[in-house]
Amino acid sequence: MRETCNTWKLLEKGPARTIFIFFLLFFAGYICSHFIDTSIGGATLKVFLNSKKQEIKLDCSILKQNKSCPAISPAKFQTTDDRNGSCPDYFRWIHEDLRPWKATGITSEMIERAKSKADFRLVILNGRVYIEKYRKPFQTRDVFTWWGILQLLRKYPGRLPDLELMFNCGDKPAIRSSDYPQQPNAAVPPPLFQYCGNGWSLSIVFPDWSFWGWPEINIKPWEALSKELREANKKSRWIEREPYAFWKGNPSTSPTRQDLMKCNPTDHQDWKVRAYDQDWRRETQQGFKQSDLAKQCTNRYKIYVEGRGWSVSQKYIMACDSMTLFVKPQYYDFTTRSLIPMYHYWPIRGDDLCRRIKFAVDWGNIYKQEAQGIGRAASNFIEEELKMDYVYDYMFNLLNEYSKLLKYKPTIPKGAIEFCSETMACPANGLVKKFMMDSMVKFPALTSPCTIPPPFDPHALQAFLKEKEETLKQVEAMEKKS
C-alpha cells in the first residue's frame, strides 16, 4: 500500500505525470477513433474497426456451392461524419440531365419506351443488382459498367434506393431532344443513361466503363493509372518537353482525325503537330509496348479530337500537364461541361485545322507561363475533382436523384439475372480478372458521399455559357490577326 501511494505521488508532478496523462489521452483517442455505430436490422451495434474484420472479401466458394450471390449483403454502416463537404461544381449538371422529368416524374411506361435504345436494363432492389441484357455493346463496356455499379454498392452498402434504369453503351447520344418538343401535352422523353451527351440530346450522363479498366487495350483502372500519370508529370518538366502538339490514336474513326494526320511535318511545312496512328491490333500482338499512356506526357501540347463520337481519351490527355487543344468537341461526358476555355484548355475550330493548331503552339511557345498554367489547371481538375471517390459520389448522387423521380416500385424483370462481385470476378480471367481485382472496393466508406450542390440559377447558367462563347470568339479574333 505504501508503495502504491508513493507511485501516485510521483505522478502528481514532474515528467512522469505528463507521460501518464499522454498515455491515457492516446489510448482514449485510439478507442474512440476505432469504434463506429453500425445499424443492422434496426439495432445499433459497436463495431471495432479492425481492417481484417471490416474488409468485404470476395467469397468465390459461394459459386461452387450454389452458383449464386451471397445471401447476406454487406451491412449498412452508420457513417462517422454525415457532413462530408459539398461536391465539385460539375455535380450540378445532374439536375440539368434530370430536368425533363422533374414535372412529370418517371413511369414504368417511360422506362419501357427506352428499351429499343438500350443495351441493358438495371434494377437495384434491397441493395441487390439485377440485369436484363438486350444487345452486346462493343468489347467489355457493359461488363465494366456493371462492375462499377457493384463497387458503388460495396462502398456505400445498403444506402442506395430501389431503382430501375435503361442504359446505352454507345459513343453517341440515342435520344434526340427534337423528337420531344417542350409543348403542352407533348410526349415525355424516355429516360436513358449514357456515357455522353450533346446539345441536341436528352442523355442522363453516367461515368464511363474505363474508370474500372479497359482490358482490350490494356488501360488500367483509373485509380492506378491516374497515379502513374502524376508520377510521369514529375519526371518531365513542362519547359523541357517537346514544343509540339502530340496526338496518338485511331485516325480512321472520323474525318477530323484524318485531317489531323495531314498536319504532320513535310519537307515544305511544319505545322507543329506530331500525330501518330495507333495500330491496336499490332499493339495487342506485341504486348502494348507503344501505348503506355504514362509515357505520352512528353510534349508541351496535347490534342483531344473526337472519333465516331465522344472519346474516353479526354481525361488521359488532360492529366499530362500539357496545354490541351480541344478540337471543337460536339459531345460532353459527366465532367466536361464545367471546363472553361483558355483556363482548362485551348479551343480549336474544326476548319483550317493545321493553321489553328500551329497558332496555338506558337502562342504557347511565346507565352510559356500562360500555356503552362492552362496545362496545370487541367491536371489540377483531373487530380482534385476526378478522384475515384468523386466518381463514386457522382454515381451515388445521380442514382439517388433519379430514384426520387420514379412513380412506381421497381420489380425484378423476368429475364433478369442477379449480379454481384462474386459472379463477375470469380469466373473471370486474364486482364478482365486483374482489372476487376485491382479496382474492387474492399472497405465500406466511413464518411457520407459529398453533398450535391443546388441546381444552377437559370440566369447564372446562361451567363456561364455566354462567357464561354465570348472566349471562343476572342480566340478566333486572335487567330485572324496572326
N, C-alpha and C positions, 0 to 999 in steps of 0.2 A: 504494500500500500504506500509506504514511504517512497519507494522507487517510482511509482506511478505519479505521485504528486510532484516529485522532482522533475519528471519529464514534462508535465504540463507547465511548470514554472519556466522551463527552458523555452517552451513555445510561446509564452506570453510576451516575449520580447526578443529582439535580435533576429538574425538571418533565418534561424530555424523556423520561427513563426511565419515569416514570409514564404518560405518554401512550402510549408504545410498548407497555407491558405491557397497558394497557387495550385498545389496538387488537387485540393478539393474543388476549386473552380474548374480546372481542366477536366476532372472526372465528371462533374455535373454537366459541363458543356458537351462532353462526349456522349453521355447518356441521352441528353435532350435531342441532340442532332441525329441520333441513330434510332429514334423511335418515331413512328408516324401512326396516325389513326387509319385504319382500314375498315371500310364498310362492306360487309358480306352478309347478304340476306337481312339487312336492317340492323344487324348487330355491329357494334363498334369494338374492334379489337386493337390491341397494341402489337405492332409488328416490328421486330428487331431488324434493322436494315443491314443485315449481313448479305453481301453481294451474292454468295452462293445460294442463300435461301430465296432471294428476290429474283434471281435470273429466271426468265421464261425460256426454258430449254425446249429444244426440238426433240420430240419423242417419236422416233421412227418405228419403235416397236409396236405402236398402236396400229400401224398399217398392216403389219404382219399378222396381227390378231384378228382384226375385223375390217380392215381396209376402209376405215372411216376416220373422221376428225375426232379429236379428244372430246369426251362427253362433257367436261367441265372447262369452260373458258377461263382465261386468266382473271383473277379477282379485280374488282374495281377499287382502285386506290384513292383515298382521300388525299388531296394534294397538300403540301406544306405551305403553299402560297398561291392563293387564288387571284392575286393581282400581279400577273407576270408581265405587265407593261403593254403598251399599245403596239399593234402590228405595224410593219412598214406601210408606207402610204399606198403602195400598189394594191393592197388588200381592198381598197375602196372600190376597185373595179368589179369585185364580187357583186356589189349592189347593182351596178350597171348591167352586168350579164344576166341577172335575175329579174331586172325591171319589167320585161314583157309579161311576166306572170304575177306581178305584185298585186294588181287589182282583181284578178280572176282566181288566183291560186292554180294549182296543177291537179287535174283529174286523171283517173286511170285511162280515160279515153284519149287524152292528150298524149300520155305515155305511149299508148299503142300506135298512135299515128307516127311516132318517131321510129317505129320498128323497121320500116322499109329502108331507113338510112343508117341503121345501127349495125355494128359488128357483134355486140353482145348486150344483154340486159344484166344488171347487177342489182341484187336485193340484199340488204342488211336487216336481219331480224334478230333481236336479242343478242346483238354482238357477234352473230354468225353470218357468213358470207355465202350467197348462192348465186350462181352464174348460169345463164341460158345463152348458149352460143348460137350465132346466126351465120356469120361468114368468117373465114380465116383472113385476118389482116396480113400485111407484109411482115415477114420474119416473126420476131417474138414480141412485137409491140403490145399485143393483148396480154401475153403471159406476164410481162414485167409491170404492166399497169395493174393487173390483179395482185401481183406480189406487193407492189407499193401500197395498195389499199389494205392488204393483210398486215403489213408492217405498221400502218397507221393504227390499226386496232390493237396491236401489241404495245404501241407507245402510249395510247390512251384507252386502255381496256375498259369496256363497259360504259364508255362515255359518248359513243356515237348513237344517235337516234335511229329508229327504224326508217328505212327509205327504200325507194326503187328508182332506178335511172337507166337510160339508154346511152350507149357510148359508141362513138365512131372514131376509129384509129387512123383516119386518113390525114394527108398533108393539107387538104383544103376544106374550108367550111362547107357543110352539106345543106344547111337551111338558109335560103335566101330571104332577106327581110322584105324584098319587093313582093314576095308571094303573100305577105301578111301585112297589108297596109293598116295604119293606125286610124281606123274609121269605126264609127258606131256599128255594132252587130257584125263586125268583121271576124273571121275565124282567128282563134288564138293559135299561135305557132306551137308546134310540138317541141318540148324541151329535149335538147341533145347535147351531151358532153363531148368535147373535142379538145385536141391539143392546141388549137389556134383559132383565130377569128380574123375578120377584116371589117371594113366599114360598110359592107353590103350583106352582112350575115348576122345570124342570131345564135352564135355558139355560146355555150356555157364552158368557159375555158378552164382546163384542168392541167396540172403538171404532167409532162410527158414521161414516157416509159424509161428514157435513158438515165434518169436520176438513180435508177437501181441497176443500170448496166445495159450495154448493147453488145451481146456476145458475138453476133455475126461479124462485127468489125473490131472486136476487142477493145471497146470503150468501157472503161471501168466504172463502177458506181460513183456517183458524184462526190460523195464524202472523201473517198480516197483520191480521185482524180483532181479535185479542187486543191488538195494539199500539194500534190505534185506540181500543179501549175504555179502555186505560190512559191514553191522552192525554186522552180525554173526562173521565176522573175528575179529572185535574189542573185542568181548566178549570172544574169545578163542585164547590166545597167542599160537604161534606155539610150543614153547618149552614145554607147559603144555598139549599138545594134546596127544592122544594115539599113541604110537610109532609103529603103524601098517599101512598096506596098505588097504584102505577101498574101497569096491565096492558094489553097490546095483543096481539091475536091473533084467531083464528077461533073465535067462540063456538059455532058450530053443531056442533062435534065432540064435545061432551059435555054432559050435563045440568048438571054442576057449573060449567062455564064460562057456561052460560046463566043459572044462579043468580047468578054473579058480576056479570053485566051489570045485574042488578036492584039491585045495591048502589050504583049511580051516584046522585049527589045529586038530590033533588027539591025542590020548594018547601017541603016539610014536614020533610025529614030529610036530613042529610049523614052518610053512613057513612064518610067519609074515603077513599073509593075513587074512582079515576079510571080506568075501564075503557073500552077503545076496540075497536070491531070493525074488524079489518084485512081489507079487501077486496082479496084478492090479484089478482083479475082486473083490477080498476081500476089497481092498483099496476103490474102488468105493462105495461098500456097507457100509463101516464103516466111510465114510467121509474123506478119505485121511489123516488119523491121523499119519500114519507111512511113509509118502512120502514127507514130507516138506523138500525141498532142503536146506533151510536156516539152518536146524537143522542137516545137514550132513557134516558140516565143523568142525569135532571133531577129525580128525586124521591127523597126520603129512604127510601122503601119501595118494593119491587117485589114482585109476586105471581107465584109459579110455580104453575100449575094444569094438570093433565094434560088431554089431549084424548081421543081414542079409546083411547089407551094412554099409554105413555111419550112424552115430548116432548123433542125435540132442543134446545128453547129454554133448558133449565136452565142450561147453562154461560154463555150470554149474559146471563141475568138476574143470576146470581151475580157476574159480573165488574164490576158497576157501582158498587161501594162502598155500595150501598143495603142496608138490612136486608131480607133476602129472607124473604117469608112463604110457606112451603110449605103448600099446601092438601092435606093428608093424601095424599101420593103413595102409590100402590099398587106402583109399578114403580121399578126402580133401573137405572142404567147401570153401567159398569165402575168408576166412582169413588165414587158417591154413598152406598154402604153405609158408608163410613167417616166421613161427615159427622155432626156432633154437634148435636142440637137445643139452642138457646139459646147456642150457641157459633158455629156457622156459619149458623144460620137460626132463624126463629121458627116453631114448628109451629102450624098452623091445622086444626082439625077441620072436616069437610065439612058438618056440620049447623049451622044458625043462622049461616051464613057471614058475613053482613054485620056482625052484632054482634061476632063474634070478630075480624074484621079491624079494626073500629073500636077495640076494646080494645087490640090490638097497636100500632096507630098512636098512640093516646092515651098508652100506656105509653112508647113511644119518644120522643114529643114532651116528656114529662116527664123521663125518664131519657135525655137526649140522648147522654151519653158512652157509656153501655152499649149503646144502639142503634147508635151509630156503630161501636163495637167489633165488634158482630156482623157488620155490613156489611163492615168491613175484614177480618175473619177469613175471610169467604167469598171476597173478592177476593184475599187472600193465597194461599188454597188454589188458586184458579184460576191465578194468576200463577206460583206457585212449583212446584206439583205437577201442573199440567196443561199444561206446555210441550209442544211437539211432540216434543222429544227423549224425554220420558217416554211420550207416546202411542206412539211407535215402539218404545220399550223394553218397554212393556206387551204390544204385539203380539208382539214377539220372544220374550219370556219365556213368554207364553201358548202360542204355537205350539211352542216347544221342549218345554215340559212336556207338552203334548198329544201330541206325536210320540213321547215316551217310552212312552206307553200303547198305541201301535199294535202289534198282534201279527202283522202281516204287512207285506210290502213293497209299497207302492202302485205301480200301473202307470197308464199313460195310458188313460183311457176311450175307447171307440171314437168317441163323439160329441163328444169334447172338442176345443177349439181352443186353440192356443198364443197367449198374450197377452204383450205386452211394452210398454214405454213408447212405442215407435215405432208399433205397430199401433193404439194408443189415441189418442195425441196428434196424430200427423201428419195423419190424415184429419179430425180434429175441427174445429169452427168455433164462432164466437160465444163466449159466456161459458164454454161447456164447454172449449173450447181454452184460453181465457185462464186459467181456474182451474187447469187441468192444468199449464200452463206456470208459473204463479205458485207452485204447490205442489210442483213437481218437485224431487227431491233431485239436486243437481248434483255432490256430492262424497261419497265414502265416508267413514264415520266413522273417525277415527283413535284412538278410545277404544272400549273394550268397552261393551256395554249395562250398565246398572246391575244389581246382583245381587239377585235376588228374595228377599225375606225368608222365613223358615221359616213353615210353617203356623201358624195360631192354636192356642194351647193351648186345648183344649175348655172348661176352666173359665174362662179369661180371656175367651174369646169370649162365653160365656153371661153373664158379669158385665158385659161391654160392652153387650150387648143389653138386659139388665135395667136398666142405668143409663139407657139411652135411654128405656125405658118409664117409668121413675120420673120423668124430666124432663118427659115429656108429661103425666103426671098432675099434676105441680106447676103446669104452665101452666094446666091445666083448673081447678085449685083457685083460682088467681089470678083467672081469668075469673068464677068463681062468686061470688067476694067482691065483685066490682065492681058 
